[in-house]
Amino acid sequence: MDLTQKLEILADAAKYDVACTSSGAQRQAELGKLGSASCAGCCHSFTPDGRCISLLKVLLTNACVYDCAYCVNRCSNDVPRAAFTPQELAELTIGFYRRNYIEGLFLSSGVIKSPDYTTELMIKALSLLRNEYGFRGYIHAKGVPGTSPALIDQLGRLVDRLSVNMELPSQESLQLLAPGKTRQNILAPMKQIQESIAADAETNALMRRKNHYLTHVAVPKKQRAFAPAGQSTQMIIGATPENDYQILTLSASLYSQLQLKRVFFSAYIPATTNPLLPQGANVQLNREHRLYQADWLLRFYEFNANEIIDTAHPYLDLDLDPKANWAINNLDSFPVEVNTAPYEMLLRVPGIGVVGAKKICKARKHRALCEQELRKIGVAFKRARYFITCNGKYQGTGARFEPGSIRARLAAPIDGGKHGRRAGNVCFGQMSLFDQEQPTALPGGPEAAAAFALQEQAKAKRGLLAEKASA
């Protein structure tokens, strides 16, 4: 099997792993070496200077000793198998980088022979990239549950971000669908990664203080930082019966206890046939979207998981985003006066984000803020107006200040207005360069037909004027 065939198989097998967004690492270029890393992002995200950052997202191998029911690469599934050698993977990555196809690598793998053997192959490939080719670009690697601590330490010194997938939210679901994995095997490397990152940060802080106060003392050259962009994990949503309350409380505990940078949620896609899994069900993309919104509130808006969701209502509302749902259920805290409300309360207003709240606090020192100023700041005023006052005046014009009325307005479909493509009044054939025939029935109704007739009259009039001019 040639390298192109391997790449086709292993890149396609990696598409189910979604734990790949912003890098969180900042590293400048170095003389004699290749690449750099930017905090701005990767995988079709954008840097501050407008560049699109992309990664080579691939598996080392899709061969696996485990038989996880939900995984397309499980050992009992009849799919083409392939594996890169460490040298092949390193050369492929550098070749793509030199052609400006990529700026980093996302590397995961099936478990071949054993977790330790698989991790050793990953370490060899990444060592070639870092040491032989001098690659300084972004690398995200997936740790294999059950890998020995010494190998996890080596792997963490070669990558920017290291992650271990939890796969399923509970031990019961793991036992049912992934009998080869245990919660302890997953949590052990995650805890080691968290402790290593913390120890590395403490060592760096001590070295900086020593270098600052004792400049005459030689400071030893520090080793490469352990996973400087932190760790993340991924959970599959919808394959098992866990509700949103269980998933969010688990995410909150991972953030607080293991200091994860990100928990990713992946809506289950029926890729295999198994009676233990839902078959033919709709992919729960709306649920995945609401979980990401709730996760954002946990990480950036100082919400507690029990504020967003509780055991009495264990699933997130699919019609309203979690922040708006919380605000409607807590109307006794609203409306807030934007010119005097504290920053923490502004963060609770739907339509006002972290950046918007900071801008409001800064701008109101110089002048009183009204609708026009809030729109210029970037506040989503159509959403925020039901929960705020400006100079004592309630901004929710036309809506009663009660849950049912506000909920109906926020959950209503977006009105595209009476212009542009959403209005349905664009004449048939407008985008065509060569079609001369016009249909008898025009989409868009009488208004579209009238508009088309006016256009035809204008054309005929221009043609008549042109004939008179030439005569």
C-alpha positions in Angstrom: 0.0 0.0 0.0 1.5 3.3 -1.0 1.6 6.5 1.1 -1.4 8.1 -0.7 -3.7 5.2 0.0 -2.6 5.1 3.7 -3.3 8.8 4.0 -6.7 8.4 2.5 -7.7 5.7 4.9 -6.2 7.2 8.1 -7.3 10.8 7.4 -10.9 9.6 6.9 -10.7 7.5 10.1 -9.7 10.5 12.1 -12.8 12.6 11.2 -14.8 11.3 14.2 -12.4 13.0 16.6 -13.6 16.6 17.1 -11.2 17.6 19.8 -9.3 20.0 17.6 -9.8 23.8 17.6 -7.8 26.7 19.0 -4.2 25.8 19.8 -3.6 27.8 23.0 0.1 27.7 22.3 2.4 30.7 21.4 5.8 30.0 20.0 7.8 32.1 17.6 10.0 30.9 14.8 13.6 30.0 15.5 16.7 30.2 13.3 17.4 26.9 11.6 14.0 25.3 12.5 10.6 25.1 10.9 7.3 26.5 11.9 5.7 28.4 14.8 2.6 28.2 16.9 -0.1 30.9 17.5 -2.7 31.0 20.2 -5.2 32.3 17.7 -6.2 28.9 16.4 -5.9 25.9 14.1 -8.0 23.7 11.9 -9.7 26.3 9.8 -9.6 29.0 12.4 -8.0 32.4 11.9 -5.0 34.2 13.3 -5.0 37.9 14.1 -3.3 38.7 10.8 -6.1 37.0 8.9 -4.3 33.7 8.0 -6.3 30.5 8.0 -4.6 27.8 10.1 -5.0 24.2 9.3 -3.7 20.9 10.6 -2.9 17.5 9.2 -5.5 15.5 11.1 -4.7 11.8 10.9 -4.4 8.5 12.7 -1.0 6.7 13.1 -3.0 3.5 12.5 -6.7 2.4 12.4 -5.8 -1.1 13.6 -7.1 -1.6 17.1 -7.1 -4.4 19.7 -10.3 -3.0 21.4 -13.8 -3.7 20.3 -15.7 -0.6 21.3 -19.2 -0.9 19.9 -19.4 2.8 18.8 -16.1 2.9 17.0 -15.7 2.4 13.2 -12.2 1.2 13.8 -13.1 -1.6 16.3 -11.3 -4.9 15.8 -14.4 -6.8 14.8 -15.3 -4.3 12.0 -14.4 -5.2 8.5 -12.7 -2.1 7.2 -9.4 -1.5 5.3 -6.5 -1.2 7.7 -3.4 0.8 7.4 -0.5 2.2 9.5 2.2 4.8 9.0 5.7 4.1 10.1 7.2 6.9 12.3 9.4 8.0 9.4 6.5 8.1 6.9 4.4 10.3 9.2 7.2 12.7 9.9 8.1 13.1 6.2 4.4 13.5 5.2 3.9 16.2 7.8 7.1 18.1 6.8 6.2 17.7 3.1 2.7 19.2 3.7 4.2 22.0 5.8 6.7 23.0 3.1 3.9 23.1 0.5 2.0 25.5 2.9 -0.9 23.0 3.2 -0.7 22.8 7.0 0.8 24.6 10.0 0.5 21.7 12.5 -0.4 18.1 13.3 -3.3 16.4 15.1 -2.2 12.9 15.8 -4.4 10.1 17.2 -4.3 6.4 16.8 -6.0 3.0 17.3 -4.4 0.8 19.8 -2.0 -1.6 18.0 -0.7 -4.5 20.2 -0.8 -2.5 23.4 -1.2 1.1 24.7 2.6 1.3 25.4 3.6 0.0 22.0 1.3 2.5 20.3 2.6 5.4 22.3 6.2 4.4 21.6 5.5 4.6 17.9 3.9 8.1 18.4 6.9 9.2 20.4 9.2 8.1 17.6 7.3 10.0 15.0 7.1 13.2 17.0 10.7 12.9 18.0 11.7 12.9 14.4 9.6 16.0 13.8 10.9 17.9 16.7 14.6 16.8 16.7 15.6 15.7 13.2 13.4 18.1 11.2 13.4 20.9 13.8 9.6 21.4 13.6 8.3 24.0 15.9 4.7 24.1 14.7 1.6 23.1 16.7 1.2 19.4 17.6 -1.8 17.9 19.4 -1.6 14.3 20.3 -4.1 11.8 21.9 -2.8 9.9 24.9 -3.9 6.2 24.9 -5.6 5.1 28.2 -3.5 2.5 29.9 -0.2 3.9 28.8 2.6 3.8 31.4 3.4 7.1 33.2 7.0 7.3 31.8 5.7 7.2 28.2 3.0 9.8 28.9 5.8 12.1 30.3 7.9 11.6 27.1 4.8 12.3 24.9 3.9 15.4 26.8 7.3 16.9 26.3 6.9 16.7 22.5 3.5 18.1 22.0 1.7 21.4 22.6 -1.6 19.9 23.7 -2.2 16.4 25.1 -5.6 14.8 25.5 -7.2 11.6 26.6 -10.7 10.8 25.4 -13.3 9.9 28.1 -15.5 8.6 25.2 -18.6 8.0 27.4 -19.9 9.9 30.4 -20.2 7.0 32.9 -18.5 3.8 34.0 -21.7 1.8 33.2 -21.7 2.9 29.6 -18.0 2.1 29.2 -18.6 -1.4 30.6 -21.4 -1.9 28.2 -20.0 -0.5 25.0 -16.2 -0.4 25.5 -15.3 -3.4 27.7 -11.6 -3.1 27.1 -11.5 0.4 28.8 -12.1 1.4 32.4 -12.8 4.8 33.9 -9.6 4.4 36.0 -7.4 3.8 33.0 -8.8 7.0 31.4 -8.6 9.2 34.5 -5.1 8.1 35.6 -3.2 9.6 32.6 -5.5 12.7 32.7 -4.5 13.3 36.4 -0.8 12.7 35.5 -1.1 15.3 32.7 -2.7 17.8 35.1 0.0 17.3 37.7 2.8 17.5 35.2 1.5 20.7 33.7 1.2 22.2 37.2 4.7 21.0 38.3 6.2 22.4 35.1 4.5 25.8 35.6 5.8 25.9 39.2 9.3 25.0 38.1 9.3 27.7 35.5 8.1 30.3 38.0 10.9 29.4 40.4 13.5 29.6 37.6 12.2 33.0 36.6 12.4 34.3 40.2 15.9 32.8 40.6 17.0 34.4 37.4 15.6 37.8 38.5 17.1 38.0 42.0 20.3 36.0 41.5 21.6 37.1 38.1 25.1 36.0 38.9 24.0 32.4 39.4 23.9 30.2 36.3 20.4 29.0 35.6 20.3 25.5 34.1 18.7 25.2 30.7 15.1 24.1 31.2 13.7 21.1 29.4 10.8 21.5 27.0 7.5 22.4 28.6 5.1 19.7 29.3 2.0 20.2 27.1 2.1 24.0 27.3 -1.4 24.4 25.7 -3.0 22.1 28.3 -5.2 19.1 27.9 -8.7 18.4 26.6 -11.1 15.5 26.3 -14.0 14.3 24.2 -17.4 12.7 25.1 -19.8 11.0 22.7 -23.4 12.4 23.1 -26.5 10.4 22.3 -25.0 6.8 22.2 -25.9 6.2 25.8 -28.8 7.3 28.1 -26.9 9.9 30.2 -28.8 13.2 30.3 -27.4 16.7 29.9 -27.3 17.3 33.7 -24.9 14.3 34.1 -22.8 15.5 31.2 -22.5 19.1 32.4 -21.8 18.2 36.0 -19.0 15.9 34.8 -17.6 18.6 32.6 -17.6 21.1 35.5 -15.8 18.6 37.8 -13.1 18.1 35.0 -12.6 21.8 34.8 -12.3 22.3 38.5 -10.3 19.2 39.5 -8.2 18.5 36.4 -8.0 22.0 35.0 -8.9 20.9 31.5 -8.8 23.5 28.8 -11.8 22.1 26.9 -14.4 19.4 27.0 -15.6 18.5 23.5 -19.0 17.0 22.8 -19.5 14.8 19.7 -23.1 13.9 18.7 -23.2 10.2 18.0 -23.2 9.3 14.4 -24.4 5.7 13.6 -21.3 4.4 11.9 -21.7 0.7 13.0 -24.5 -1.8 13.4 -25.0 -2.9 17.0 -28.2 -3.7 19.0 -26.7 -1.8 22.0 -26.6 1.5 20.0 -29.4 3.7 18.6 -29.9 2.9 15.0 -31.4 5.2 12.4 -31.8 7.9 15.0 -31.3 11.6 14.0 -27.9 12.9 14.8 -28.4 15.1 17.9 -26.7 18.2 16.6 -29.0 20.6 18.3 -28.3 19.0 21.7 -24.6 19.1 21.0 -24.9 22.8 20.1 -26.7 23.6 23.4 -24.1 21.6 25.4 -21.3 23.7 23.8 -23.2 26.9 24.7 -23.6 25.7 28.3 -20.0 24.7 28.4 -19.1 28.3 27.3 -21.1 29.7 30.2 -19.1 27.4 32.6 -15.7 28.5 31.3 -16.2 32.2 30.5 -19.3 33.5 32.2 -18.8 32.4 35.7 -21.9 30.2 35.8 -22.3 27.2 38.0 -23.5 23.9 36.4 -26.5 23.8 38.9 -27.6 27.3 37.7 -27.8 26.1 34.1 -29.5 22.8 34.7 -30.8 20.7 37.6 -32.2 17.2 38.3 -35.8 18.5 37.9 -35.0 19.5 34.3 -32.1 17.3 33.3 -32.1 18.3 29.6 -31.3 21.6 28.1 -34.0 23.5 26.3 -33.5 23.1 22.5 -35.6 26.2 21.7 -33.6 28.6 23.8 -29.9 29.0 24.5 -28.9 28.2 28.1 -28.2 31.8 29.0 -31.5 33.1 27.8 -33.3 30.2 29.5 -31.6 31.0 32.8 -32.5 34.7 32.5 -36.2 34.0 31.8 -36.3 31.6 34.8 -34.7 34.3 37.0 -36.6 37.4 35.9 -36.5 38.7 39.5 -32.9 39.7 38.8 -33.8 41.8 35.8 -34.0 44.3 34.2 -30.5 45.6 35.0 -29.4 49.2 34.4 -26.5 49.0 31.9 -25.0 52.3 33.2 -24.6 51.1 36.8 -24.8 47.3 36.8 -21.6 45.5 37.9 -19.6 43.5 35.4 -20.7 40.2 36.8 -24.4 41.0 36.3 -23.8 42.3 32.8 -22.4 38.9 31.9 -25.7 37.4 32.9 -27.6 39.4 30.3 -28.4 37.5 27.1 -26.9 39.3 24.1 -24.0 40.7 26.2 -20.7 38.8 26.0 -17.4 39.0 27.8 -16.0 41.6 25.4 -19.3 43.6 25.3 -19.5 43.7 29.1 -15.9 45.0 29.4 -16.6 47.7 26.7 -19.8 48.8 28.5 -17.9 49.2 31.8 -15.2 51.3 30.0 -17.6 53.4 27.9 -20.1 54.3 30.6 -17.3 56.2 32.5 -17.5 58.9 29.8 -21.1 59.0 28.9 -24.5 57.5 29.5 -25.2 54.5 27.2 -28.4 54.1 25.2 -29.5 51.8 22.4 -27.3 53.4 19.8 -24.1 53.2 21.9 -24.8 49.6 22.8 -25.2 48.6 19.2 -21.9 50.3 18.3 -20.2 48.4 21.1 -21.4 45.1 19.6 -24.1 44.1 22.0 -26.8 41.9 20.4 -29.5 44.4 21.3 -32.4 42.5 19.9 -31.8 39.9 22.6 -30.5 42.1 25.4 -33.3 44.7 25.3 -35.8 42.5 27.2 -33.4 42.4 30.2 -32.0 45.9 30.5 -32.8 49.5 31.1 -31.0 52.5 29.8 -31.1 55.6 32.0 -34.1 53.9 33.8 -36.1 53.3 30.6 -37.0 49.6 29.9 -35.9 48.7 26.4 -38.2 45.7 25.7 -40.7 47.7 23.7 -43.8 45.7 22.7 -43.1 42.8 25.1 -44.6 42.3 28.5 -42.0 41.7 31.3 -43.1 38.2 32.0 -41.6 34.8 31.1 -44.1 33.7 28.5 -43.9 36.9 26.4 -40.1 37.1 26.5 -39.7 33.5 25.7 -42.0 33.6 22.7 -40.0 36.5 21.2 -36.6 34.9 21.8 -37.6 31.5 20.5 -39.3 32.9 17.4 -37.6 32.2 14.0 -35.3 34.9 12.8 -37.0 37.3 10.5 -34.8 38.0 7.4 -36.5 41.2 6.6 -38.0 42.3 3.3 -34.8 42.6 1.3 -32.0 40.3 0.1 -32.2 36.6 -0.7 -34.3 35.6 2.4 -37.3 37.7 1.1 -37.8 35.5 -1.9 -38.2 38.5 -4.3 -35.1 37.8 -6.4 -36.1 37.4 -10.0 -35.6 34.0 -11.7 -32.5 33.9 -13.9 -30.7 36.7 -12.1 -27.5 34.6 -11.6 -27.6 33.2 -15.1 -25.3 34.5 -17.8 -26.5 32.5 -20.8 -30.1 31.5 -20.2 -32.3 33.6 -22.5 -35.7 31.8 -21.9 -37.8 33.0 -19.0 -40.3 30.8 -17.2 -44.0 31.5 -17.2 -44.3 31.2 -13.5 -41.8 33.1 -11.3 -40.9 32.1 -7.7 -41.6 34.8 -5.2 -45.2 35.4 -6.1 -46.9 38.5 -7.6 -44.2 40.9 -6.2 -41.4 39.0 -8.0 -43.5 39.0 -11.2 -44.1 42.7 -11.0 -40.5 43.4 -10.4 -39.5 41.3 -13.4 -42.1 43.1 -15.6 -40.6 46.4 -14.6 -37.1 45.2 -15.5 -38.3 44.0 -19.0 -40.1 47.4 -19.6 -36.9 49.2 -18.7 -34.9 47.0 -21.1 -37.4 47.7 -23.9 -37.3 51.4 -23.3 -33.4 51.4 -23.3 -33.5 49.5 -26.6 -35.9 51.9 -28.2 -33.8 54.9 -27.1 -30.7 53.3 -28.6 -32.5 52.7 -31.9 -33.6 56.4 -32.1 -30.1 57.5 -31.3 -28.6 55.4 -34.1 -31.2 56.7 -36.6 
